[in-house]
Amino acid sequence: MYLYKYVDILYIFRHTQSVMNTSISKARQNLFSLADAAAKGEKVEFVHKGQVFQIVPVDRPSKLARLKPMNLLPEGMTFDDLEQARKDIRQEAILAWEQNNLS
């Protein structure tokens, strides 16, 4: 019983110091609020059988870092080849328009 009173007092003291320390039963009851506090950067600890545990958020890689490159061009084709093909198609379209509209 004394340990729980000590932990509660420690929780109140450390909470003002930006550290949350509580017993495992209180941690279980307040798990979501403790997880929110840890996500905000507060240090969250709980005691179980005399051992101190910390709740720490794990950094997730960003969505951009998780993207996998896609092979968009056919094998052996470069962006220069693609640019040249765009120019050729444009030139063909201009010639076809001139033949149809200027003759």
N, C-alpha and C positions, 0 to 999 in steps of 0.2 A: 504494500500500500504506500509506503514511504517513497518508493521509487517513482510511482506514478505522479505523486505530488511534486517530486523533484523535477520530473520531466515536464509537467505542466508549467511549473515556474520557469524552467529553462526555456520552454517554448515561448512564453510571454516575453522573457528577457531577450532572447535571441531574435524574436520576430521584430522587435524594435531596432535590432542591429542588422536587419535585412537577411537574417538567417532564420529559417523555420525549422524547429526541432520538436518532434512529438513522439508519442509511443506508437507502436505498430497498430494497436486497436483504433486509436484516433486517426492514424494515417489511412487505415482501411475505410473509416467512416467519411473521411474528407479527401478521398483520393483525387477526385476531379478538381477540387479547388487547389490542392497541393500541386497537381500537374500544371494547372494554369499558372500558378505562382512560379514554378520552375521554368515554364516557357517564357515568362516575362523576365527571367534572369535572376530571380531570387534563389538563394541557396536553401534547399529543402532537405532536411535530414529526419530520420526516425530511428528509434532505438528498439532493438529486439534482442532479448537475452543478453543485454550488456554490450551488444555490438551496434555500432552506428552505421546506417546505410544512407546513401544520398540518392535523391531523385534528380537526374540530370537529363535534359533533352539531348537527343542525338541529332547532330547536324545532318540534314538531308541534302543531297546534291540538288542543285536547281533543275528545273525541267529542261532547260537548254543543255545542261551538262549531260542529261540522260538521253538526249537525242542521238540516234545512230545515223551515220551518213548513208544516203541512198545513192546508188549508182544510176544516174539519170541518162548519161550518154552511152551509146553503144560502145562495145570494146574497141579500142584503138582510135576512137574519135576524140579530137581535142576541141576546146572552145573556139580556137581559130577556124577549124573546119566548120563549126556550127555558124560562125559569123559569116564565113564565105558562102555557105549555103543560103543564109538569109539574104545576102546581097544578090545572089544569082536568082532566087525566086522573085525578089522585088523587080529586078531588071526584066525578067520574063513577063511579069504582070504588066509592067509599063509598056513593053513592046506589043503585048496582046491587046491592051487597051487602045494604043495608037492605031493598030491595024484595024480594029473594029470601029473606031470612032472618027478617024481622020481619012479614011479612004472613001 
